[in-house]
Structures are given as C-alpha cells and as structure tokens.
C-alpha cells in the first residue's frame, strides 16, 4: 500500500483526519460499505484516495467505485483506461457502465445526471451508500445558481451533505484543498474539456463569475459556509445536531435582560434568535440586521471578553462567565445608581459569612434585584480558595475599583457557582 503512504505530509494528514471527523459527525460512514461515483477529475480521484486510506488506516467502510462513460468525447476511452489502472493500484473494485449521450442535446447536464443516478441506484447493494465528490465550491456555485433561478430559501442553502443514501464527505473541503492534497500525494488526474463550455450554467458561473469573485473576496467561501450552516440550523435543515444550551432568561425591570447558562459556561450557541428578539425589545431603532452581530456577541462571550458590544438603538451587550446581559441607555443610567448603592453597602459591611449553594443559585436565578454583573464580595482570604477578579468592571466601576484599592475579593456569582466553592465567605 505504498500508494497510500501520505502520512509524512502534514497538510495531507490533517485533511484525512478532518474528513474522517466531518464524516463521523455527519454520520456519513454509518453504512457497511460505500460506492463512489468515480470520474477521472481531480475531485473524484482525490476522494477515492481519501476513502481508501481511511478504510485501510482508520477502519472506515469498504469502498468500491462505479464509473459511467458517457461516450460524449474522444477522450472518454482514455479516461476509462486510466480509471481502471488507478483502481487496480488502490485495490478498489471497479464497475464501468457505458451510455451514449450527445453534448449538443437540450438540457444535457440534467439528463446526464438522471441517467447516472439511475445506474448508481440500480447497482447499489442494500448495505451501501452512494458517495459523490461535491465540495464547498460546488455547493457555493449551486447555491448561487438556485438564487438566480428561484426565490426558495431551502434550495439556496447549497448541496446537501446527505440526501437519502447519497453522501458527500468532501463538503468540508474547498477545491483548493483538494488540489493541494492531490499534488502533495503525487496523484494524477485528467481534465474534462467540456467543463470549459460556458453554454452550461454551472460552467458559466464558475468561469465568468466564480473566479473573479473569489479573487476579489478571498473569504467568500468561508462566509458562505458559516451563513449556510446557520441558516440550515435556523430552518431545521442541518444534518448536524443543534447545540442548544440550558439557559434562563431573566428580565430586569430597570431596562435590561440576562441570559444565564444553567451550567455556568459561556456557551450560548443556538440562542441567536432569542438574543436578537431581546435586543429588538430594548432597542429604540428597528433598522439594521442583527444576525451577524449576535453571532459575534455569542463568540465574544465564548472567548472570555466582557464587552460591551454596541447594537443599534442605544443597546449594549456585556458578558461574564455563563451570563449575557443586554441593556439599553436608561438601564445603564440605573446601573450607575446601583453602583453607588452597592458601594455604600460595601463600605458599611458587616462580618462576612458563608452562603449555601442553594442560596447562591436563588440569588442569581430568581432574585429580581440581583442584576448583572451579579458580583459577590468577600474578604481577601477568599483569594486562597478561589482567584478573584483583578480589573474593575465597566458596569460597577466605582464599587470594583474600591475593592481593588482596599483588598476586597470579588467575583461574578456565576463563576462562584461554576467552581462549586462552598467554603467562601461573602459580605451581605
């Protein structure tokens, strides 16, 4: 199996592991065997190599191939011979079917696809899934084509990763990834000259629009993937399980709302619609799209940054571990008053005492007067048991600055609960 020895190339090894991880996450390797619709192009040739490598080295399902010779060009005989040799070198069973088609016939692309699929499914065993070599670029082109032809949102999402018994494990890679992999692995392939014929819609989009767009906007495919994945989740079309956190929404009567992760982790994936709705309720403006900003806000919290993130209509978003807090301008003014109240109480503090976990949870989740950032304050001895915060907080600047200057320990209530500390003492 020397032909499959690609582990010495770091990039190729990462690609192999990435495809395996993607296929397992999307449950593309659930069948006992795989049948690849194989052509002589770089996408197909590379996919067969990847599938065979994963079969031999990672216990993926056994793969075989079907090649369909359309008989439309003089080169198809050479391509068929080339594929026979390639499959033999990889120890892959190959079946070849020949059909007669004419490139000049109307709706050639659609008719050819129908005939191929008829042959594929007629020759699939009950234990096999059909594998096709579509990748991210293909999906983007298909999505663009559908948007030009139709107003349907679902059809514009792109090519599905799984459609019944059809699976597409290369939907985690771009054309550039595949070409780099193929060159690194010293693979040989053949180019189909008909792919340059712009009479066909896909070829037209690829050559006249796709190329210049990708040069002008190099992150185009990245944005397309992120947008399509989010839309698929929102419309219930994603093949991947939706990540929804256990979160409590807590309203603050002075003009704010908190989202509290009940596991006290900064994971708010899947909550973008609810967060957008809360922002709109607080905002003085109905203009602008929130979707991208809300996703950035969720990512901000996940990365440990506390904000603020500025939304339209004088709304700001803050974050601490396990908690999001959205507040409008009037609410921020109320927090300045709250800052003075907390500072005054802290200066008049009594002896610190312990509070049960149940009592702490009740304060965070149900006490309407306890509002973000939900700080807990205690003696400096707490520092030996749990590290406190070392910078002032923008919503309680006077109180937290006073704590830093007077050696008073403080941390967010959600962080205290996350670490399950029962030996800390707090000022009431």
C-alpha positions as CSV (number, residue, x, y, z in Angstrom):
1,X,0.0,0.0,0.0
2,X,2.9,2.4,-0.8
3,X,0.5,4.5,-2.9
4,X,-1.5,5.3,0.3
5,X,1.5,6.5,2.2
6,X,0.7,10.2,2.7
7,X,1.3,10.4,6.5
8,X,4.7,12.2,6.0
9,X,2.9,15.2,4.6
10,X,1.5,17.3,7.4
11,X,-1.2,19.0,5.3
12,X,-2.5,15.8,3.8
13,X,-2.6,14.1,7.2
14,X,-4.7,16.9,8.6
15,X,-7.0,16.7,5.6
16,X,-7.5,12.9,6.1
17,X,-8.3,13.4,9.8
18,X,-10.6,16.3,9.1
19,X,-12.6,14.4,6.5
20,X,-12.9,11.5,9.0
21,X,-14.1,13.8,11.8
22,X,-16.6,15.5,9.5
23,X,-18.0,12.2,8.1
24,X,-18.4,10.8,11.6
25,X,-20.1,14.0,12.9
26,X,-22.5,14.0,9.9
27,X,-22.9,10.2,10.2
28,X,-21.8,9.6,6.7
29,X,-20.0,6.3,7.5
30,X,-22.9,4.5,9.1
31,X,-23.4,2.0,6.2
32,X,-21.2,-1.1,5.9
33,X,-19.9,-0.2,2.5
34,X,-19.5,2.8,0.2
35,X,-19.8,3.1,-3.6
36,X,-18.2,6.1,-5.2
37,X,-19.4,7.6,-8.4
38,X,-15.9,7.9,-10.0
39,X,-14.7,10.2,-12.8
40,X,-11.2,11.0,-13.9
41,X,-11.3,14.5,-12.5
42,X,-9.2,15.7,-9.5
43,X,-12.2,15.8,-7.1
44,X,-13.2,12.2,-7.7
45,X,-9.6,10.8,-7.9
46,X,-8.7,12.5,-4.6
47,X,-11.9,11.4,-2.8
48,X,-11.2,7.7,-3.8
49,X,-7.7,8.0,-2.4
50,X,-9.1,9.6,0.9
51,X,-11.8,6.9,1.3
52,X,-9.4,4.1,0.6
53,X,-6.8,5.5,3.0
54,X,-9.5,5.8,5.7
55,X,-10.7,2.3,5.0
56,X,-7.1,0.8,5.4
57,X,-5.9,3.0,8.2
58,X,-9.0,4.1,10.2
59,X,-11.5,1.3,9.7
60,X,-13.9,3.3,7.6
61,X,-16.4,1.4,5.4
62,X,-15.0,-0.6,2.4
63,X,-15.2,1.4,-0.8
64,X,-15.7,0.4,-4.4
65,X,-16.3,2.5,-7.5
66,X,-18.6,2.9,-10.4
67,X,-17.5,4.8,-13.5
68,X,-20.0,5.8,-16.2
69,X,-18.6,6.5,-19.6
70,X,-21.0,9.0,-21.3
71,X,-19.4,8.5,-24.7
72,X,-19.5,12.2,-25.4
73,X,-15.8,12.8,-26.2
74,X,-12.9,11.1,-27.9
75,X,-11.0,11.2,-24.6
76,X,-13.6,9.1,-22.6
77,X,-11.9,5.8,-23.7
78,X,-8.6,7.0,-22.3
79,X,-10.3,8.2,-19.1
80,X,-11.8,4.8,-18.7
81,X,-8.5,3.0,-19.1
82,X,-6.9,5.5,-16.7
83,X,-9.5,4.8,-14.1
84,X,-9.1,1.0,-14.4
85,X,-5.4,1.4,-13.7
86,X,-5.9,3.7,-10.8
87,X,-8.4,1.5,-9.1
88,X,-6.2,-1.5,-9.6
89,X,-3.3,0.3,-7.9
90,X,-5.5,1.2,-5.0
91,X,-7.0,-2.3,-4.8
92,X,-10.5,-0.9,-5.3
93,X,-13.2,-2.9,-7.2
94,X,-14.5,-1.0,-10.2
95,X,-17.6,-1.4,-12.4
96,X,-17.9,0.5,-15.7
97,X,-21.1,1.3,-17.5
98,X,-21.3,2.9,-20.9
99,X,-24.1,5.1,-22.2
100,X,-24.5,7.1,-25.3
101,X,-25.2,10.8,-25.0
102,X,-24.7,13.9,-27.1
103,X,-23.3,17.1,-25.6
104,X,-25.5,19.1,-28.1
105,X,-28.8,17.7,-26.8
106,X,-31.0,20.0,-24.9
107,X,-30.7,20.0,-21.1
108,X,-27.6,17.7,-21.3
109,X,-26.5,18.3,-17.7
110,X,-29.8,17.3,-16.1
111,X,-30.4,14.3,-18.4
112,X,-26.8,13.0,-17.8
113,X,-27.3,13.4,-14.0
114,X,-30.6,11.4,-14.2
115,X,-29.1,8.6,-16.1
116,X,-26.1,8.4,-13.8
117,X,-28.3,8.2,-10.7
118,X,-30.5,5.5,-12.3
119,X,-27.4,3.4,-12.9
120,X,-25.9,4.1,-9.5
121,X,-29.1,3.1,-7.5
122,X,-29.8,0.1,-9.7
123,X,-26.4,-1.2,-8.8
124,X,-26.2,-0.3,-5.1
125,X,-26.4,-3.1,-2.6
126,X,-28.7,-2.7,0.4
127,X,-25.6,-2.3,2.6
128,X,-24.1,0.6,0.5
129,X,-24.4,4.3,0.4
130,X,-23.5,6.3,-2.7
131,X,-20.7,8.7,-2.3
132,X,-20.2,11.8,-4.6
133,X,-17.3,14.1,-4.8
134,X,-19.0,17.5,-4.4
135,X,-17.1,20.0,-2.3
136,X,-17.7,23.5,-0.9
137,X,-17.0,25.3,-4.2
138,X,-19.6,23.1,-5.9
139,X,-22.1,23.9,-3.2
140,X,-21.5,27.7,-3.5
141,X,-21.9,27.6,-7.2
142,X,-25.1,25.5,-6.9
143,X,-26.5,28.0,-4.3
144,X,-25.7,30.9,-6.5
145,X,-27.4,29.3,-9.4
146,X,-30.5,28.5,-7.4
147,X,-30.7,32.1,-6.1
148,X,-30.7,33.3,-9.7
149,X,-33.4,30.9,-10.7
150,X,-35.7,30.7,-7.6
151,X,-36.7,32.6,-4.5
152,X,-36.7,29.4,-2.4
153,X,-34.6,29.7,0.7
154,X,-34.1,26.0,1.1
155,X,-32.8,25.5,-2.4
156,X,-30.3,28.3,-2.0
157,X,-28.6,26.6,1.0
158,X,-26.5,24.6,-1.3
159,X,-25.9,20.9,-2.0
160,X,-26.9,18.7,1.0
161,X,-24.2,16.8,2.8
162,X,-26.6,13.8,2.9
163,X,-29.6,13.3,0.7
164,X,-31.1,9.9,1.4
165,X,-28.5,7.3,0.5
166,X,-26.3,9.9,-1.2
167,X,-23.4,11.2,0.9
168,X,-20.8,13.9,0.2
169,X,-17.8,13.7,2.7
170,X,-15.9,16.4,0.8
171,X,-18.3,19.2,1.9
172,X,-15.7,20.1,4.5
173,X,-13.1,21.0,1.9
174,X,-12.6,23.5,-0.9
175,X,-11.4,22.9,-4.4
176,X,-8.1,24.5,-3.4
177,X,-7.7,22.0,-0.5
178,X,-8.3,19.1,-2.9
179,X,-5.8,20.2,-5.5
180,X,-3.2,20.8,-2.9
181,X,-3.8,17.4,-1.4
182,X,-3.6,15.7,-4.8
183,X,-0.3,17.4,-5.7
184,X,1.2,16.5,-2.4
185,X,0.1,12.9,-2.8
186,X,1.5,12.8,-6.4
187,X,-1.9,11.9,-7.8
188,X,-2.6,12.1,-11.5
189,X,-6.0,13.1,-13.0
190,X,-7.5,14.1,-16.3
191,X,-9.3,17.4,-17.1
192,X,-12.6,17.3,-18.9
193,X,-12.5,19.8,-21.7
194,X,-16.3,20.2,-21.6
195,X,-16.0,21.9,-18.2
196,X,-14.8,25.0,-20.1
197,X,-18.0,25.2,-22.2
198,X,-19.9,28.2,-20.8
199,X,-23.1,27.1,-22.5
200,X,-23.7,25.1,-19.4
201,X,-24.9,27.2,-16.4
202,X,-22.5,25.7,-13.8
203,X,-19.5,26.3,-16.1
204,X,-20.7,29.8,-16.8
205,X,-21.0,30.7,-13.1
206,X,-17.7,29.0,-12.3
207,X,-15.7,30.8,-15.0
208,X,-17.4,34.1,-15.6
209,X,-18.4,34.9,-12.0
210,X,-16.9,32.4,-9.5
211,X,-13.3,33.0,-10.3
212,X,-13.3,36.8,-10.3
213,X,-15.5,36.8,-7.1
214,X,-13.1,34.6,-5.2
215,X,-10.1,36.7,-6.2
216,X,-11.8,39.9,-5.2
217,X,-13.3,38.4,-2.0
218,X,-10.9,35.7,-0.7
219,X,-13.1,34.9,2.3
220,X,-16.2,34.4,0.2
221,X,-16.4,30.6,0.7
222,X,-15.8,30.9,4.5
223,X,-18.7,33.4,4.8
224,X,-20.8,31.2,2.6
225,X,-20.2,28.1,4.8
226,X,-20.9,30.0,8.0
227,X,-24.1,31.6,6.6
228,X,-25.4,28.4,5.1
229,X,-24.7,26.4,8.3
230,X,-26.6,29.0,10.4
231,X,-29.5,29.1,8.0
232,X,-29.7,25.3,7.9
233,X,-29.8,25.3,11.7
234,X,-32.4,28.0,11.9
235,X,-34.7,26.3,9.3
236,X,-34.2,22.8,10.8
237,X,-32.3,21.5,7.7
238,X,-28.9,20.9,9.2
239,X,-27.6,17.3,9.3
240,X,-25.7,18.2,12.5
241,X,-27.4,18.1,15.9
242,X,-28.3,21.6,17.0
243,X,-26.4,22.8,20.1
244,X,-28.8,24.4,22.4
245,X,-27.7,25.4,25.9
246,X,-29.8,25.2,29.0
247,X,-30.4,28.9,29.6
248,X,-32.6,31.0,31.8
249,X,-33.8,34.4,30.5
250,X,-34.1,36.9,33.4
251,X,-35.7,40.2,32.9
252,X,-34.5,43.3,34.8
253,X,-37.3,45.8,35.4
254,X,-34.9,48.8,35.1
255,X,-34.2,48.1,31.4
256,X,-32.2,45.0,30.8
257,X,-32.3,41.3,30.3
258,X,-29.9,38.5,31.3
259,X,-29.3,35.1,29.7
260,X,-27.9,32.7,32.3
261,X,-26.4,29.4,31.3
262,X,-27.5,26.9,33.9
263,X,-24.2,25.0,33.5
264,X,-22.4,28.4,34.2
265,X,-20.5,28.0,30.9
266,X,-20.2,30.7,28.3
267,X,-21.9,28.6,25.7
268,X,-24.9,30.3,24.1
269,X,-24.9,28.5,20.7
270,X,-28.4,28.1,19.2
271,X,-29.8,31.1,21.1
272,X,-29.2,33.7,18.4
273,X,-33.0,34.2,17.6
274,X,-33.9,34.7,21.3
275,X,-31.0,37.1,21.9
276,X,-32.0,39.1,18.7
277,X,-35.5,39.3,20.0
278,X,-34.4,40.7,23.4
279,X,-32.2,43.3,21.7
280,X,-35.1,44.4,19.5
281,X,-37.4,44.7,22.5
282,X,-34.9,47.1,24.2
283,X,-33.8,49.0,21.1
284,X,-35.1,52.4,20.1
285,X,-34.4,51.5,16.5
286,X,-35.9,48.9,14.2
287,X,-33.3,49.3,11.5
288,X,-30.4,47.0,10.6
289,X,-29.8,43.3,10.6
290,X,-28.8,41.8,14.0
291,X,-27.9,38.2,12.9
292,X,-24.2,38.7,12.3
293,X,-23.7,40.9,15.3
294,X,-25.5,38.5,17.6
295,X,-23.2,35.6,16.4
296,X,-20.2,37.9,17.1
297,X,-21.7,38.6,20.6
298,X,-22.0,34.9,21.3
299,X,-18.4,34.3,20.1
300,X,-17.3,37.3,22.3
301,X,-18.7,35.6,25.4
302,X,-17.2,32.3,24.4
303,X,-13.7,33.8,24.1
304,X,-13.9,35.4,27.6
305,X,-14.3,39.0,26.6
306,X,-16.7,41.1,28.6
307,X,-17.6,43.8,26.1
308,X,-19.5,45.9,25.6
309,X,-20.7,45.2,22.1
310,X,-22.7,48.1,20.6
311,X,-26.0,47.3,19.0
312,X,-28.3,49.8,17.2
313,X,-30.9,51.8,19.2
314,X,-28.6,52.6,22.1
315,X,-28.3,48.9,23.3
316,X,-25.2,47.3,24.6
317,X,-24.3,43.7,25.3
318,X,-22.0,42.6,28.1
319,X,-20.7,39.2,29.1
320,X,-19.2,37.4,32.1
321,X,-18.7,33.7,32.6
322,X,-22.0,32.0,32.0
323,X,-24.0,35.2,31.7
324,X,-25.0,37.6,28.9
325,X,-26.5,40.9,29.8
326,X,-28.2,43.3,27.3
327,X,-29.1,46.8,28.5
328,X,-30.4,50.0,26.9
329,X,-29.3,53.5,27.7
330,X,-31.8,54.1,30.5
331,X,-30.8,50.8,32.1
332,X,-27.1,51.9,32.1
333,X,-28.1,55.1,34.0
334,X,-29.9,52.9,36.6
335,X,-26.8,50.8,36.9
336,X,-24.8,53.9,37.9
337,X,-27.3,54.4,40.7
338,X,-26.9,50.7,41.6
339,X,-23.1,51.1,41.6
340,X,-23.5,53.9,44.3
341,X,-25.8,51.7,46.4
342,X,-23.6,48.7,46.3
343,X,-20.5,50.8,47.1
344,X,-22.3,52.3,50.1
345,X,-23.3,48.9,51.5
346,X,-19.8,47.6,51.0
347,X,-18.3,50.4,53.0
348,X,-20.8,49.6,55.8
349,X,-20.1,45.9,55.5
350,X,-20.5,43.6,58.4
351,X,-18.7,40.3,59.2
352,X,-18.5,38.0,56.2
353,X,-20.4,34.7,56.3
354,X,-21.0,31.7,54.2
355,X,-24.0,31.3,51.9
356,X,-25.3,27.9,50.8
357,X,-25.1,26.8,47.1
358,X,-28.9,26.8,47.1
359,X,-28.9,30.4,48.4
360,X,-26.4,31.5,45.8
361,X,-28.4,29.9,43.0
362,X,-31.6,31.6,44.2
363,X,-29.9,35.0,44.2
364,X,-28.6,34.5,40.6
365,X,-31.7,32.9,39.0
366,X,-34.7,34.3,40.9
367,X,-33.9,37.4,42.9
368,X,-35.1,40.3,40.6
369,X,-32.9,42.8,42.4
370,X,-29.7,40.9,41.7
371,X,-28.7,42.1,38.3
372,X,-25.6,41.6,36.1
373,X,-22.7,41.6,36.7
374,X,-24.1,39.9,39.9
375,X,-20.9,40.4,41.8
376,X,-20.1,38.7,45.1
377,X,-17.8,40.4,47.6
378,X,-15.8,38.9,50.4
379,X,-12.6,39.2,52.5
380,X,-9.2,38.8,50.9
381,X,-8.8,35.3,52.4
382,X,-11.1,34.1,49.7
383,X,-8.2,34.6,47.3
384,X,-6.5,31.5,48.7
385,X,-9.5,29.4,47.8
386,X,-10.6,31.0,44.5
387,X,-9.0,33.7,42.5
388,X,-11.0,36.9,42.3
389,X,-11.2,39.5,39.5
390,X,-8.2,41.8,39.1
391,X,-9.8,44.6,37.0
392,X,-12.7,46.9,37.6
393,X,-16.0,46.2,35.8
394,X,-17.4,48.8,33.4
395,X,-20.9,48.5,34.9
396,X,-19.8,48.7,38.5
397,X,-16.7,50.9,38.1
398,X,-16.8,52.7,41.5
399,X,-17.5,49.5,43.5
400,X,-15.0,47.3,41.8
401,X,-12.3,50.0,41.9
402,X,-12.9,50.4,45.6
403,X,-12.5,46.7,46.1
404,X,-9.1,46.7,44.2
405,X,-7.9,49.6,46.3
406,X,-9.0,48.1,49.6
407,X,-8.0,44.5,49.2
408,X,-11.6,43.2,48.9
409,X,-12.1,40.0,47.0
410,X,-14.8,40.0,44.3
411,X,-16.0,37.7,41.5
412,X,-19.1,37.1,39.5
413,X,-21.8,34.9,41.1
414,X,-21.9,32.6,38.1
415,X,-18.2,32.0,38.3
416,X,-18.6,31.1,42.0
417,X,-21.3,28.6,41.2
418,X,-19.3,27.2,38.3
419,X,-16.4,26.3,40.6
420,X,-18.8,24.9,43.3
421,X,-17.0,26.6,46.1
422,X,-18.8,26.2,49.5
423,X,-16.0,27.5,51.7
424,X,-16.1,31.1,50.6
425,X,-17.3,33.9,52.7
426,X,-19.4,36.9,51.5
427,X,-20.4,40.3,52.6
428,X,-24.2,40.7,52.7
